[in-house]
Amino acid sequence: MSLRRIASLTLFSPWLAFGCTCGATPPPVIEAPPIAVPPAVVPATYDLHEWGLVRATPQDHVMLSGPHADVMGIGLGKPVLYFHRLGEGPLEVDVRVHIEGGHIVEHWPMDPNGGVPGSDIGWRVQLGDATCASNVYPNEYADEPCRRLLSAGDICEAATLRNVETTDSTCVHTNLAGVNAAWNHLFYRAEVTRDPQLPLVVEAGTQGAIRLSSRGLDPIAGSIVRVVRSHGSATVQDAALVVRAPQHGESIEVPAPTGTMADAMSALDASLREAGLTEQETAAFRRAWDETLFGAQTASAEAGGEGRGGLSGRSFGGGTIARPTDSILYVLPQATADALATLQLTPAPRELRRVIVAWLDVPSQ
């Protein structure tokens, strides 16, 4: 073999130059460490939950109330607004309430320089990162708006708001008249003088029965509760009945109640939760209203505070409305709540739950 041929084999045949590597273990593959990706920042947003009580006669004169005092006057009022913050970063919300065909009676917190509200009120609030108790509530006799309301023979529900605080809501911060303060929730009470077009029509039947007819397009959450209260009468017995809500255009007959108040309280509790309230918000509603609606101090009221009762007082014409002996309770569809009191929220919440309970007198037979 020529020298040229040997050199060619050596140059182009590495296994001849360096020896065969057949069967050798390949070198380990070194992977680059993963690049750390910071978690995505979820922009701040919020959910808003509201509850209240609509008081209505068979003629649909409507009054709303939320947290409850011993009532000497009745207004459209006191739905309570709880905020539930989500995400990160600063969050400021403009809240406005408008009453079409009525006016705001009181609200809290209030601007000391704001004067007497008309058909609109508003707050600019910052939502904190945790829950809190409110800084202060007005004295029932010495502070505004209570002093103005009591001098007119009305009540001041703002003085009772401590009873409906929750610990699952987000702290609300305001700057009113240059004073920074923190609040558990917002509140307003108002009066509506127009026909609210409630979704159920109640008619008297025979032998204690009534007929419920649905004229609303939106479904009613939960059940209809019929409550008969004796108010100390020897001839009337406390009783309750729970029935399903009629669908649009449907009429159902509701017999005279034979069940217990415990049945009624349990059904209302379930309806509030089905409509979107948290457990704590449901408990706050019941602390405010169980005694008035059902005539008993419940475990809910005893655990969370007083549950003062007795809704009676001024009507729109200045007369006195007695507590009903026979009544219907149900949660209004949200569209009906929107028609009673308009909420304008900027930025808009991720979720809005307006849970307003209608308390409607049953017409006498």
Sequence and secondary structure as in RCSB ss.txt:
>XXXX:A:sequence
MSLRRIASLTLFSPWLAFGCTCGATPPPVIEAPPIAVPPAVVPATYDLHEWGLVRATPQDHVMLSGPHADVMGIG
LGKPVLYFHRLGEGPLEVDVRVHIEGGHIVEHWPMDPNGGVPGSDIGWRVQLGDATCASNVYPNEYADEPCRRLL
SAGDICEAATLRNVETTDSTCVHTNLAGVNAAWNHLFYRAEVTRDPQLPLVVEAGTQGAIRLSSRGLDPIAGSIV
RVVRSHGSATVQDAALVVRAPQHGESIEVPAPTGTMADAMSALDASLREAGLTEQETAAFRRAWDETLFGAQTAS
AEAGGEGRGGLSGRSFGGGTIARPTDSILYVLPQATADALATLQLTPAPRELRRVIVAWLDVPSQ
>XXXX:A:secstr
  HHHHHHHHHH HHHHH   TT                   B EEEEEEEEEEEE TT  EEEE S   EEE  
EEEEEEEEEEESBS  EEEEEEE TTEEEEEEES  TTS S  SEEEEEEEE SS    S    TTTSTTHHHHH
HTT   GGGGGGGG  SSS  EEEEETTEEEEES EEEEEEE S    SEEEEE STT EEEEE  SS   SEEE
EEE  TT SS   EEEEEE   TT EEEE    B HHHHHHHHHHHHHHTT  HHHHHHHHHHHHHHHHSS  HH
HHHHS     EEEE TTS EE   SEEEEEE  HHHHHHHSEEEEES  SEEEEEEEEEEE    
